[in-house]
């Protein structure tokens, strides 16, 4: 990853190709939040799962968590339980 200064902000150069910053896309910042979310969803759907590189450490951690769940499925919290617990801690 190489960073170069560009008009007071940073752009990213990956594998020799310059990436586009959101602030560089005309009209993007004028979109409402729901419109930007729809755009993000469309962009995400354009990415093939084969293009997403998952580090081995993440795969190992997922395997570890799945194994723990299979050994003791009742000991983990579902999303609602986790959210309730977090709210109680506030």
PyMOL commands that set and color helices and strands:
alter all, ss='L'
color gray80, all
select helices_A, chain A and resi 22-24+28-30+33-45+49-51+56-71+73-75+79-88
alter helices_A, ss='H'
color red, helices_A
select strands_A, chain A and resi 2-6+9-14+17-18
alter strands_A, ss='S'
color yellow, strands_A
deselect
rebuild
show_as cartoon
